[in-house]
Amino acid sequence: MEIDGIRKISEQINAFDKVNKREKPTNKVKNEDKVEISSEAKEKLRHKQEMELLKLLNEESSELREEKIQEVRERIKEGYYDKESVKKEAINNLLNFFLP
């Protein structure tokens, strides 16, 4: 009987050793979090960015257009477009545009 008792104690010691030999938890934090963004979400983001860019471009072009219109109005008042050289240049530009 004593042998059986020693065997049981030996098994318990081995079990205890196995538990203590396990990897002990460390305080190190592993940065293994991952985020996956679906292709549909990426496409929606691209579309939103494109729309914002178009909106900005439209606002800028509207401001530039207003400036250009005001400039042309002033030139008309000053008679700039009544000059023969300006008329010829305008006609040549129109012909080159419509008849390349």
MODELLER restraints for C-alpha pairs under 7 A, 6 or more apart:
rsr = mdl.restraints
at = mdl.atoms
rsr.add(forms.Gaussian(group=physical.xy_distance, feature=features.Distance(at['CA:75:A'], at['CA:81:A']), mean=6.96, stdev=0.5))
rsr.add(forms.Gaussian(group=physical.xy_distance, feature=features.Distance(at['CA:81:A'], at['CA:87:A']), mean=6.60, stdev=0.5))
